[in-house]
């Protein structure tokens, strides 16, 4: 079970984007990386083509390592560590280690 899922709000805890918040667009479990909306932008040059006669330099999101982001608790409104709680039916819930709120 991953501590970060798609559409979670996360905060970056190290690197050039430290302290910035964003929404998780994709989780890449095989690589241990996540793509966060608006963070870790890199420039990509596009060649000239029929659809793009001038060419272009685009900014695109690059994957971040999973250990560089932590989820934001909706109740605490800050980055928190995650625990898990097992329910009677066998399913697991993610729980904030700070306030106990499940999300």
Gaussian input, Z-matrix of N, CA and C with variables (Angstrom, degrees):
# hf/3-21g

backbone

0 1
 N
 C     1     B1
 C     2     B2     1     A1
 N     3     B3     2     A2     1     D1
 C     4     B4     3     A3     2     D2
 C     5     B5     4     A4     3     D3
 N     6     B6     5     A5     4     D4
 C     7     B7     6     A6     5     D5
 C     8     B8     7     A7     6     D6
 N     9     B9     8     A8     7     D7
 C    10    B10     9     A9     8     D8
 C    11    B11    10    A10     9     D9
 N    12    B12    11    A11    10    D10
 C    13    B13    12    A12    11    D11
 C    14    B14    13    A13    12    D12
 N    15    B15    14    A14    13    D13
 C    16    B16    15    A15    14    D14
 C    17    B17    16    A16    15    D15
 N    18    B18    17    A17    16    D16
 C    19    B19    18    A18    17    D17
 C    20    B20    19    A19    18    D18
 N    21    B21    20    A20    19    D19
 C    22    B22    21    A21    20    D20
 C    23    B23    22    A22    21    D21
 N    24    B24    23    A23    22    D22
 C    25    B25    24    A24    23    D23
 C    26    B26    25    A25    24    D24
 N    27    B27    26    A26    25    D25
 C    28    B28    27    A27    26    D26
 C    29    B29    28    A28    27    D27
 N    30    B30    29    A29    28    D28
 C    31    B31    30    A30    29    D29
 C    32    B32    31    A31    30    D30
 N    33    B33    32    A32    31    D31
 C    34    B34    33    A33    32    D32
 C    35    B35    34    A34    33    D33
 N    36    B36    35    A35    34    D34
 C    37    B37    36    A36    35    D35
 C    38    B38    37    A37    36    D36
 N    39    B39    38    A38    37    D37
 C    40    B40    39    A39    38    D38
 C    41    B41    40    A40    39    D39
 N    42    B42    41    A41    40    D40
 C    43    B43    42    A42    41    D41
 C    44    B44    43    A43    42    D42
 N    45    B45    44    A44    43    D43
 C    46    B46    45    A45    44    D44
 C    47    B47    46    A46    45    D45
 N    48    B48    47    A47    46    D46
 C    49    B49    48    A48    47    D47
 C    50    B50    49    A49    48    D48
 N    51    B51    50    A50    49    D49
 C    52    B52    51    A51    50    D50
 C    53    B53    52    A52    51    D51
 N    54    B54    53    A53    52    D52
 C    55    B55    54    A54    53    D53
 C    56    B56    55    A55    54    D54
 N    57    B57    56    A56    55    D55
 C    58    B58    57    A57    56    D56
 C    59    B59    58    A58    57    D57
 N    60    B60    59    A59    58    D58
 C    61    B61    60    A60    59    D59
 C    62    B62    61    A61    60    D60
 N    63    B63    62    A62    61    D61
 C    64    B64    63    A63    62    D62
 C    65    B65    64    A64    63    D63
 N    66    B66    65    A65    64    D64
 C    67    B67    66    A66    65    D65
 C    68    B68    67    A67    66    D66
 N    69    B69    68    A68    67    D67
 C    70    B70    69    A69    68    D68
 C    71    B71    70    A70    69    D69
 N    72    B72    71    A71    70    D70
 C    73    B73    72    A72    71    D71
 C    74    B74    73    A73    72    D72
 N    75    B75    74    A74    73    D73
 C    76    B76    75    A75    74    D74
 C    77    B77    76    A76    75    D75
 N    78    B78    77    A77    76    D76
 C    79    B79    78    A78    77    D77
 C    80    B80    79    A79    78    D78
 N    81    B81    80    A80    79    D79
 C    82    B82    81    A81    80    D80
 C    83    B83    82    A82    81    D81
 N    84    B84    83    A83    82    D82
 C    85    B85    84    A84    83    D83
 C    86    B86    85    A85    84    D84
 N    87    B87    86    A86    85    D85
 C    88    B88    87    A87    86    D86
 C    89    B89    88    A88    87    D87
 N    90    B90    89    A89    88    D88
 C    91    B91    90    A90    89    D89
 C    92    B92    91    A91    90    D90
 N    93    B93    92    A92    91    D91
 C    94    B94    93    A93    92    D92
 C    95    B95    94    A94    93    D93
 N    96    B96    95    A95    94    D94
 C    97    B97    96    A96    95    D95
 C    98    B98    97    A97    96    D96
 N    99    B99    98    A98    97    D97
 C   100   B100    99    A99    98    D98
 C   101   B101   100   A100    99    D99
 N   102   B102   101   A101   100   D100
 C   103   B103   102   A102   101   D101
 C   104   B104   103   A103   102   D102
 N   105   B105   104   A104   103   D103
 C   106   B106   105   A105   104   D104
 C   107   B107   106   A106   105   D105
 N   108   B108   107   A107   106   D106
 C   109   B109   108   A108   107   D107
 C   110   B110   109   A109   108   D108
 N   111   B111   110   A110   109   D109
 C   112   B112   111   A111   110   D110
 C   113   B113   112   A112   111   D111
 N   114   B114   113   A113   112   D112
 C   115   B115   114   A114   113   D113
 C   116   B116   115   A115   114   D114
 N   117   B117   116   A116   115   D115
 C   118   B118   117   A117   116   D116
 C   119   B119   118   A118   117   D117
 N   120   B120   119   A119   118   D118
 C   121   B121   120   A120   119   D119
 C   122   B122   121   A121   120   D120
 N   123   B123   122   A122   121   D121
 C   124   B124   123   A123   122   D122
 C   125   B125   124   A124   123   D123
 N   126   B126   125   A125   124   D124
 C   127   B127   126   A126   125   D125
 C   128   B128   127   A127   126   D126
 N   129   B129   128   A128   127   D127
 C   130   B130   129   A129   128   D128
 C   131   B131   130   A130   129   D129
 N   132   B132   131   A131   130   D130
 C   133   B133   132   A132   131   D131
 C   134   B134   133   A133   132   D132
 N   135   B135   134   A134   133   D133
 C   136   B136   135   A135   134   D134
 C   137   B137   136   A136   135   D135
 N   138   B138   137   A137   136   D136
 C   139   B139   138   A138   137   D137
 C   140   B140   139   A139   138   D138
 N   141   B141   140   A140   139   D139
 C   142   B142   141   A141   140   D140
 C   143   B143   142   A142   141   D141
 N   144   B144   143   A143   142   D142
 C   145   B145   144   A144   143   D143
 C   146   B146   145   A145   144   D144
 N   147   B147   146   A146   145   D145
 C   148   B148   147   A147   146   D146
 C   149   B149   148   A148   147   D147
 N   150   B150   149   A149   148   D148
 C   151   B151   150   A150   149   D149
 C   152   B152   151   A151   150   D150
 N   153   B153   152   A152   151   D151
 C   154   B154   153   A153   152   D152
 C   155   B155   154   A154   153   D153
 N   156   B156   155   A155   154   D154
 C   157   B157   156   A156   155   D155
 C   158   B158   157   A157   156   D156
 N   159   B159   158   A158   157   D157
 C   160   B160   159   A159   158   D158
 C   161   B161   160   A160   159   D159
 N   162   B162   161   A161   160   D160
 C   163   B163   162   A162   161   D161
 C   164   B164   163   A163   162   D162
 N   165   B165   164   A164   163   D163
 C   166   B166   165   A165   164   D164
 C   167   B167   166   A166   165   D165
 N   168   B168   167   A167   166   D166
 C   169   B169   168   A168   167   D167
 C   170   B170   169   A169   168   D168
 N   171   B171   170   A170   169   D169
 C   172   B172   171   A171   170   D170
 C   173   B173   172   A172   171   D171
 N   174   B174   173   A173   172   D172
 C   175   B175   174   A174   173   D173
 C   176   B176   175   A175   174   D174
 N   177   B177   176   A176   175   D175
 C   178   B178   177   A177   176   D176
 C   179   B179   178   A178   177   D177
 N   180   B180   179   A179   178   D178
 C   181   B181   180   A180   179   D179
 C   182   B182   181   A181   180   D180
 N   183   B183   182   A182   181   D181
 C   184   B184   183   A183   182   D182
 C   185   B185   184   A184   183   D183
 N   186   B186   185   A185   184   D184
 C   187   B187   186   A186   185   D185
 C   188   B188   187   A187   186   D186
 N   189   B189   188   A188   187   D187
 C   190   B190   189   A189   188   D188
 C   191   B191   190   A190   189   D189
 N   192   B192   191   A191   190   D190
 C   193   B193   192   A192   191   D191
 C   194   B194   193   A193   192   D192
 N   195   B195   194   A194   193   D193
 C   196   B196   195   A195   194   D194
 C   197   B197   196   A196   195   D195
 N   198   B198   197   A197   196   D196
 C   199   B199   198   A198   197   D197
 C   200   B200   199   A199   198   D198
 N   201   B201   200   A200   199   D199
 C   202   B202   201   A201   200   D200
 C   203   B203   202   A202   201   D201
 N   204   B204   203   A203   202   D202
 C   205   B205   204   A204   203   D203
 C   206   B206   205   A205   204   D204
 N   207   B207   206   A206   205   D205
 C   208   B208   207   A207   206   D206
 C   209   B209   208   A208   207   D207
 N   210   B210   209   A209   208   D208
 C   211   B211   210   A210   209   D209
 C   212   B212   211   A211   210   D210
 N   213   B213   212   A212   211   D211
 C   214   B214   213   A213   212   D212
 C   215   B215   214   A214   213   D213
 N   216   B216   215   A215   214   D214
 C   217   B217   216   A216   215   D215
 C   218   B218   217   A217   216   D216
 N   219   B219   218   A218   217   D217
 C   220   B220   219   A219   218   D218
 C   221   B221   220   A220   219   D219
 N   222   B222   221   A221   220   D220
 C   223   B223   222   A222   221   D221
 C   224   B224   223   A223   222   D222
 N   225   B225   224   A224   223   D223
 C   226   B226   225   A225   224   D224
 C   227   B227   226   A226   225   D225
 N   228   B228   227   A227   226   D226
 C   229   B229   228   A228   227   D227
 C   230   B230   229   A229   228   D228
 N   231   B231   230   A230   229   D229
 C   232   B232   231   A231   230   D230
 C   233   B233   232   A232   231   D231
 N   234   B234   233   A233   232   D232
 C   235   B235   234   A234   233   D233
 C   236   B236   235   A235   234   D234
 N   237   B237   236   A236   235   D235
 C   238   B238   237   A237   236   D236
 C   239   B239   238   A238   237   D237
 N   240   B240   239   A239   238   D238
 C   241   B241   240   A240   239   D239
 C   242   B242   241   A241   240   D240
 N   243   B243   242   A242   241   D241
 C   244   B244   243   A243   242   D242
 C   245   B245   244   A244   243   D243
 N   246   B246   245   A245   244   D244
 C   247   B247   246   A246   245   D245
 C   248   B248   247   A247   246   D246
 N   249   B249   248   A248   247   D247
 C   250   B250   249   A249   248   D248
 C   251   B251   250   A250   249   D249
 N   252   B252   251   A251   250   D250
 C   253   B253   252   A252   251   D251
 C   254   B254   253   A253   252   D252
 N   255   B255   254   A254   253   D253
 C   256   B256   255   A255   254   D254
 C   257   B257   256   A256   255   D255
 N   258   B258   257   A257   256   D256
 C   259   B259   258   A258   257   D257
 C   260   B260   259   A259   258   D258
 N   261   B261   260   A260   259   D259
 C   262   B262   261   A261   260   D260
 C   263   B263   262   A262   261   D261
 N   264   B264   263   A263   262   D262
 C   265   B265   264   A264   263   D263
 C   266   B266   265   A265   264   D264
 N   267   B267   266   A266   265   D265
 C   268   B268   267   A267   266   D266
 C   269   B269   268   A268   267   D267
 N   270   B270   269   A269   268   D268
 C   271   B271   270   A270   269   D269
 C   272   B272   271   A271   270   D270
 N   273   B273   272   A272   271   D271
 C   274   B274   273   A273   272   D272
 C   275   B275   274   A274   273   D273
 N   276   B276   275   A275   274   D274
 C   277   B277   276   A276   275   D275
 C   278   B278   277   A277   276   D276
 N   279   B279   278   A278   277   D277
 C   280   B280   279   A279   278   D278
 C   281   B281   280   A280   279   D279
 N   282   B282   281   A281   280   D280
 C   283   B283   282   A282   281   D281
 C   284   B284   283   A283   282   D282
 N   285   B285   284   A284   283   D283
 C   286   B286   285   A285   284   D284
 C   287   B287   286   A286   285   D285
 N   288   B288   287   A287   286   D286
 C   289   B289   288   A288   287   D287
 C   290   B290   289   A289   288   D288
 N   291   B291   290   A290   289   D289
 C   292   B292   291   A291   290   D290
 C   293   B293   292   A292   291   D291
 N   294   B294   293   A293   292   D292
 C   295   B295   294   A294   293   D293
 C   296   B296   295   A295   294   D294
 N   297   B297   296   A296   295   D295
 C   298   B298   297   A297   296   D296
 C   299   B299   298   A298   297   D297
 N   300   B300   299   A299   298   D298
 C   301   B301   300   A300   299   D299
 C   302   B302   301   A301   300   D300
 N   303   B303   302   A302   301   D301
 C   304   B304   303   A303   302   D302
 C   305   B305   304   A304   303   D303
 N   306   B306   305   A305   304   D304
 C   307   B307   306   A306   305   D305
 C   308   B308   307   A307   306   D306

   B1=1.4508
   B2=1.5327
   B3=1.3348
   B4=1.4573
   B5=1.5154
   B6=1.3092
   B7=1.4613
   B8=1.5192
   B9=1.3409
   B10=1.4616
   B11=1.5192
   B12=1.3338
   B13=1.4619
   B14=1.5198
   B15=1.3299
   B16=1.4513
   B17=1.5360
   B18=1.3194
   B19=1.4703
   B20=1.5260
   B21=1.3341
   B22=1.4624
   B23=1.5289
   B24=1.3271
   B25=1.4577
   B26=1.5274
   B27=1.3440
   B28=1.4671
   B29=1.5236
   B30=1.3241
   B31=1.4567
   B32=1.5316
   B33=1.3495
   B34=1.4654
   B35=1.5171
   B36=1.3442
   B37=1.4621
   B38=1.5231
   B39=1.3444
   B40=1.4588
   B41=1.5132
   B42=1.3250
   B43=1.4507
   B44=1.5157
   B45=1.3330
   B46=1.4658
   B47=1.5251
   B48=1.3325
   B49=1.4666
   B50=1.5278
   B51=1.3149
   B52=1.4638
   B53=1.5310
   B54=1.3453
   B55=1.4520
   B56=1.5197
   B57=1.3274
   B58=1.4627
   B59=1.5226
   B60=1.3330
   B61=1.4595
   B62=1.5124
   B63=1.3289
   B64=1.4530
   B65=1.5153
   B66=1.3208
   B67=1.4602
   B68=1.5262
   B69=1.3182
   B70=1.4650
   B71=1.5264
   B72=1.3242
   B73=1.4650
   B74=1.5212
   B75=1.3519
   B76=1.4679
   B77=1.5144
   B78=1.3219
   B79=1.4620
   B80=1.5192
   B81=1.3293
   B82=1.4636
   B83=1.5300
   B84=1.3470
   B85=1.4654
   B86=1.5286
   B87=1.3238
   B88=1.4642
   B89=1.5274
   B90=1.3323
   B91=1.4600
   B92=1.5225
   B93=1.3422
   B94=1.4547
   B95=1.5129
   B96=1.3317
   B97=1.4557
   B98=1.5248
   B99=1.3375
   B100=1.4589
   B101=1.5217
   B102=1.3253
   B103=1.4637
   B104=1.5280
   B105=1.3374
   B106=1.4641
   B107=1.5257
   B108=1.3295
   B109=1.4588
   B110=1.5281
   B111=1.3321
   B112=1.4561
   B113=1.5143
   B114=1.3371
   B115=1.4665
   B116=1.5287
   B117=1.3285
   B118=1.4593
   B119=1.5263
   B120=1.3330
   B121=1.4598
   B122=1.5220
   B123=1.3366
   B124=1.4549
   B125=1.5198
   B126=1.3373
   B127=1.4604
   B128=1.5193
   B129=1.3354
   B130=1.4611
   B131=1.5152
   B132=1.3301
   B133=1.4547
   B134=1.5225
   B135=1.3310
   B136=1.4613
   B137=1.5264
   B138=1.3200
   B139=1.4619
   B140=1.5175
   B141=1.3087
   B142=1.4613
   B143=1.5160
   B144=1.3187
   B145=1.4597
   B146=1.5185
   B147=1.3125
   B148=1.4563
   B149=1.5310
   B150=1.3217
   B151=1.4671
   B152=1.5260
   B153=1.3266
   B154=1.4536
   B155=1.5311
   B156=1.3543
   B157=1.4689
   B158=1.5351
   B159=1.3249
   B160=1.4586
   B161=1.5300
   B162=1.3267
   B163=1.4578
   B164=1.5223
   B165=1.3025
   B166=1.4607
   B167=1.5187
   B168=1.3201
   B169=1.4596
   B170=1.5195
   B171=1.3216
   B172=1.4559
   B173=1.5210
   B174=1.3275
   B175=1.4606
   B176=1.5131
   B177=1.3225
   B178=1.4529
   B179=1.5153
   B180=1.3402
   B181=1.4600
   B182=1.5205
   B183=1.3103
   B184=1.4535
   B185=1.5296
   B186=1.3361
   B187=1.4682
   B188=1.5339
   B189=1.3251
   B190=1.4657
   B191=1.5205
   B192=1.3301
   B193=1.4607
   B194=1.5301
   B195=1.3189
   B196=1.4701
   B197=1.5184
   B198=1.3361
   B199=1.4628
   B200=1.5291
   B201=1.3189
   B202=1.4551
   B203=1.5235
   B204=1.3370
   B205=1.4646
   B206=1.5312
   B207=1.3441
   B208=1.4577
   B209=1.5264
   B210=1.3252
   B211=1.4562
   B212=1.5275
   B213=1.3295
   B214=1.4565
   B215=1.5262
   B216=1.3295
   B217=1.4659
   B218=1.5250
   B219=1.3426
   B220=1.4640
   B221=1.5341
   B222=1.3217
   B223=1.4748
   B224=1.5284
   B225=1.3420
   B226=1.4683
   B227=1.5300
   B228=1.3362
   B229=1.4648
   B230=1.5321
   B231=1.3365
   B232=1.4643
   B233=1.5208
   B234=1.3265
   B235=1.4495
   B236=1.5108
   B237=1.3232
   B238=1.4617
   B239=1.5171
   B240=1.3320
   B241=1.4513
   B242=1.5170
   B243=1.3177
   B244=1.4590
   B245=1.5193
   B246=1.3207
   B247=1.4516
   B248=1.5164
   B249=1.3229
   B250=1.4609
   B251=1.5212
   B252=1.3140
   B253=1.4528
   B254=1.5145
   B255=1.3212
   B256=1.4553
   B257=1.5260
   B258=1.3152
   B259=1.4634
   B260=1.5198
   B261=1.3436
   B262=1.4688
   B263=1.5275
   B264=1.3503
   B265=1.4686
   B266=1.5301
   B267=1.3395
   B268=1.4650
   B269=1.5169
   B270=1.3347
   B271=1.4644
   B272=1.5312
   B273=1.3365
   B274=1.4588
   B275=1.5170
   B276=1.3191
   B277=1.4558
   B278=1.5159
   B279=1.3317
   B280=1.4602
   B281=1.5204
   B282=1.3412
   B283=1.4611
   B284=1.5261
   B285=1.3451
   B286=1.4634
   B287=1.5169
   B288=1.3301
   B289=1.4579
   B290=1.5270
   B291=1.3119
   B292=1.4716
   B293=1.5209
   B294=1.3523
   B295=1.4670
   B296=1.5188
   B297=1.3386
   B298=1.4545
   B299=1.5131
   B300=1.3252
   B301=1.4712
   B302=1.5308
   B303=1.3287
   B304=1.4745
   B305=1.5163
   B306=1.3526
   B307=1.4737
   B308=1.4878
   A1=108.84
   A2=115.96
   A3=120.87
   A4=110.26
   A5=116.71
   A6=119.52
   A7=111.21
   A8=117.51
   A9=121.80
   A10=108.79
   A11=116.20
   A12=121.62
   A13=109.50
   A14=116.10
   A15=121.33
   A16=109.97
   A17=116.47
   A18=125.34
   A19=113.82
   A20=119.33
   A21=121.54
   A22=109.57
   A23=116.67
   A24=121.82
   A25=107.05
   A26=116.96
   A27=120.81
   A28=110.11
   A29=115.26
   A30=122.43
   A31=107.26
   A32=116.21
   A33=121.63
   A34=108.13
   A35=117.42
   A36=120.35
   A37=114.01
   A38=118.38
   A39=119.94
   A40=110.05
   A41=116.03
   A42=121.24
   A43=112.12
   A44=116.10
   A45=120.74
   A46=113.10
   A47=117.74
   A48=121.94
   A49=111.90
   A50=118.19
   A51=122.03
   A52=111.23
   A53=115.72
   A54=121.29
   A55=114.53
   A56=117.66
   A57=120.50
   A58=110.29
   A59=114.80
   A60=121.29
   A61=109.63
   A62=115.55
   A63=120.08
   A64=111.05
   A65=114.66
   A66=122.06
   A67=108.54
   A68=117.13
   A69=121.60
   A70=109.12
   A71=115.82
   A72=120.75
   A73=111.31
   A74=115.98
   A75=120.81
   A76=109.26
   A77=115.60
   A78=121.97
   A79=106.59
   A80=116.50
   A81=122.10
   A82=107.85
   A83=117.90
   A84=120.63
   A85=113.93
   A86=118.07
   A87=120.39
   A88=110.84
   A89=117.10
   A90=121.71
   A91=112.80
   A92=117.09
   A93=120.59
   A94=111.75
   A95=116.11
   A96=121.12
   A97=110.81
   A98=116.04
   A99=121.30
   A100=109.06
   A101=116.29
   A102=122.26
   A103=106.64
   A104=115.80
   A105=121.68
   A106=108.87
   A107=115.47
   A108=122.91
   A109=111.40
   A110=116.90
   A111=122.16
   A112=115.95
   A113=118.77
   A114=121.27
   A115=111.18
   A116=115.42
   A117=123.54
   A118=111.29
   A119=115.97
   A120=121.68
   A121=110.67
   A122=116.03
   A123=122.68
   A124=107.89
   A125=116.56
   A126=121.57
   A127=109.09
   A128=116.25
   A129=121.65
   A130=107.92
   A131=116.71
   A132=121.47
   A133=109.77
   A134=115.46
   A135=120.98
   A136=108.00
   A137=116.70
   A138=121.50
   A139=110.29
   A140=115.37
   A141=119.11
   A142=108.54
   A143=115.90
   A144=120.52
   A145=107.78
   A146=116.03
   A147=119.74
   A148=110.78
   A149=115.72
   A150=119.23
   A151=111.94
   A152=118.01
   A153=123.01
   A154=108.55
   A155=118.56
   A156=120.37
   A157=114.84
   A158=118.31
   A159=120.62
   A160=112.76
   A161=117.02
   A162=119.41
   A163=107.34
   A164=118.52
   A165=119.82
   A166=110.59
   A167=114.59
   A168=121.12
   A169=105.73
   A170=116.54
   A171=122.48
   A172=110.76
   A173=116.22
   A174=121.34
   A175=107.68
   A176=116.91
   A177=119.74
   A178=110.13
   A179=115.45
   A180=120.55
   A181=110.08
   A182=114.92
   A183=121.52
   A184=108.35
   A185=117.95
   A186=119.53
   A187=112.63
   A188=115.32
   A189=123.79
   A190=108.76
   A191=118.72
   A192=119.41
   A193=110.73
   A194=116.36
   A195=121.95
   A196=112.53
   A197=117.62
   A198=119.30
   A199=112.68
   A200=117.61
   A201=121.23
   A202=113.48
   A203=116.66
   A204=120.33
   A205=110.02
   A206=115.91
   A207=120.83
   A208=108.42
   A209=117.25
   A210=120.18
   A211=112.57
   A212=115.18
   A213=122.00
   A214=107.86
   A215=116.02
   A216=121.64
   A217=108.73
   A218=118.81
   A219=120.22
   A220=112.92
   A221=117.43
   A222=120.92
   A223=111.83
   A224=117.26
   A225=121.37
   A226=111.99
   A227=116.91
   A228=124.81
   A229=111.81
   A230=116.13
   A231=122.24
   A232=108.86
   A233=116.32
   A234=120.26
   A235=111.02
   A236=117.17
   A237=121.29
   A238=110.91
   A239=114.53
   A240=119.84
   A241=108.53
   A242=115.62
   A243=121.49
   A244=109.53
   A245=115.21
   A246=121.60
   A247=108.19
   A248=117.20
   A249=118.75
   A250=108.94
   A251=114.45
   A252=121.83
   A253=107.10
   A254=116.60
   A255=120.67
   A256=109.68
   A257=115.71
   A258=121.31
   A259=110.45
   A260=116.96
   A261=121.27
   A262=112.50
   A263=116.37
   A264=118.74
   A265=112.73
   A266=117.52
   A267=121.27
   A268=113.96
   A269=118.68
   A270=120.35
   A271=109.89
   A272=115.35
   A273=120.74
   A274=110.46
   A275=115.93
   A276=123.71
   A277=109.00
   A278=116.50
   A279=120.31
   A280=107.91
   A281=116.53
   A282=121.72
   A283=108.93
   A284=116.40
   A285=122.46
   A286=108.19
   A287=117.79
   A288=121.63
   A289=111.56
   A290=116.62
   A291=120.76
   A292=111.79
   A293=116.44
   A294=119.38
   A295=113.64
   A296=117.97
   A297=121.13
   A298=114.83
   A299=118.09
   A300=122.61
   A301=110.12
   A302=116.83
   A303=119.82
   A304=109.17
   A305=114.99
   A306=119.83
   A307=111.92
   D1=124.61
   D2=179.82
   D3=-83.67
   D4=149.47
   D5=179.56
   D6=-82.12
   D7=-14.08
   D8=179.49
   D9=-121.79
   D10=132.72
   D11=178.14
   D12=-123.96
   D13=167.18
   D14=178.44
   D15=-60.74
   D16=143.39
   D17=-179.35
   D18=72.69
   D19=6.28
   D20=172.77
   D21=-74.79
   D22=150.35
   D23=170.09
   D24=-88.52
   D25=130.24
   D26=-178.89
   D27=-130.74
   D28=162.16
   D29=174.09
   D30=-124.08
   D31=140.72
   D32=179.67
   D33=-85.14
   D34=131.51
   D35=-175.21
   D36=-104.16
   D37=-6.97
   D38=175.63
   D39=-157.06
   D40=160.89
   D41=178.70
   D42=99.71
   D43=-170.67
   D44=-174.48
   D45=-67.50
   D46=-24.28
   D47=-179.20
   D48=-100.72
   D49=22.82
   D50=-176.65
   D51=-56.06
   D52=133.27
   D53=178.02
   D54=89.22
   D55=-12.53
   D56=-179.61
   D57=-82.09
   D58=148.99
   D59=-178.84
   D60=-112.91
   D61=153.06
   D62=177.27
   D63=-166.90
   D64=175.25
   D65=-178.40
   D66=-103.22
   D67=136.35
   D68=-178.77
   D69=-73.17
   D70=123.17
   D71=177.85
   D72=-88.95
   D73=-45.35
   D74=-177.48
   D75=-144.47
   D76=147.73
   D77=172.30
   D78=-115.38
   D79=128.84
   D80=-179.98
   D81=-110.69
   D82=85.26
   D83=-171.99
   D84=-64.40
   D85=-32.62
   D86=-178.93
   D87=-65.06
   D88=-34.32
   D89=-179.23
   D90=-95.40
   D91=-12.03
   D92=-176.68
   D93=69.26
   D94=39.21
   D95=-176.43
   D96=-131.49
   D97=162.85
   D98=176.70
   D99=-139.36
   D100=147.31
   D101=176.57
   D102=-104.05
   D103=122.38
   D104=-177.58
   D105=-111.76
   D106=134.68
   D107=-176.83
   D108=-60.53
   D109=121.07
   D110=174.58
   D111=80.21
   D112=4.39
   D113=-178.48
   D114=-119.98
   D115=157.95
   D116=179.76
   D117=55.30
   D118=51.06
   D119=-177.68
   D120=-77.19
   D121=139.15
   D122=174.85
   D123=-126.86
   D124=153.62
   D125=179.25
   D126=-89.34
   D127=138.53
   D128=178.20
   D129=-129.64
   D130=126.80
   D131=179.50
   D132=-87.75
   D133=132.56
   D134=177.94
   D135=-105.82
   D136=136.16
   D137=177.57
   D138=-71.58
   D139=160.13
   D140=173.66
   D141=-69.27
   D142=140.60
   D143=177.94
   D144=-150.94
   D145=179.38
   D146=-179.98
   D147=-63.70
   D148=-40.59
   D149=-179.92
   D150=-77.43
   D151=-21.25
   D152=-177.12
   D153=-132.69
   D154=75.15
   D155=-170.34
   D156=-64.91
   D157=-26.16
   D158=-179.29
   D159=-89.94
   D160=-16.15
   D161=-169.45
   D162=78.73
   D163=174.81
   D164=-178.04
   D165=-164.16
   D166=161.78
   D167=170.62
   D168=-118.59
   D169=114.53
   D170=-176.53
   D171=-104.52
   D172=149.55
   D173=171.06
   D174=-99.56
   D175=129.72
   D176=179.69
   D177=-136.14
   D178=153.16
   D179=-178.33
   D180=-78.47
   D181=136.61
   D182=178.68
   D183=-111.23
   D184=149.90
   D185=-179.04
   D186=-65.64
   D187=144.06
   D188=175.49
   D189=-106.84
   D190=149.66
   D191=172.85
   D192=-63.47
   D193=143.98
   D194=-178.11
   D195=-60.59
   D196=-32.97
   D197=-177.45
   D198=-77.16
   D199=-0.82
   D200=178.65
   D201=-95.03
   D202=-5.53
   D203=179.44
   D204=-125.88
   D205=149.01
   D206=172.67
   D207=-132.48
   D208=146.75
   D209=-178.37
   D210=-69.37
   D211=155.12
   D212=177.24
   D213=-100.28
   D214=125.32
   D215=177.31
   D216=-73.05
   D217=131.30
   D218=-179.78
   D219=-64.98
   D220=-27.05
   D221=-178.87
   D222=-85.44
   D223=-45.37
   D224=-179.33
   D225=-77.31
   D226=-26.03
   D227=-176.39
   D228=57.03
   D229=41.23
   D230=174.71
   D231=-152.85
   D232=165.11
   D233=179.03
   D234=-67.69
   D235=131.60
   D236=-176.67
   D237=-135.86
   D238=159.94
   D239=171.83
   D240=-78.27
   D241=155.82
   D242=-174.69
   D243=-115.79
   D244=136.71
   D245=171.15
   D246=-116.29
   D247=178.75
   D248=176.90
   D249=-130.73
   D250=149.04
   D251=179.11
   D252=-128.35
   D253=131.47
   D254=179.91
   D255=-96.14
   D256=128.69
   D257=179.09
   D258=-84.93
   D259=170.39
   D260=-178.07
   D261=-64.40
   D262=-30.16
   D263=-179.52
   D264=-81.14
   D265=0.74
   D266=175.63
   D267=98.35
   D268=-10.58
   D269=179.86
   D270=-80.07
   D271=157.11
   D272=-178.48
   D273=-110.13
   D274=147.78
   D275=175.93
   D276=-119.66
   D277=145.03
   D278=171.53
   D279=-85.55
   D280=134.34
   D281=-174.31
   D282=-129.17
   D283=138.34
   D284=175.35
   D285=-69.19
   D286=129.84
   D287=179.93
   D288=-74.23
   D289=-16.42
   D290=-175.68
   D291=-87.34
   D292=-49.67
   D293=-173.80
   D294=-116.28
   D295=-11.07
   D296=178.65
   D297=87.39
   D298=-0.36
   D299=178.94
   D300=-66.11
   D301=136.24
   D302=177.29
   D303=-95.76
   D304=146.29
   D305=177.20
   D306=-152.24

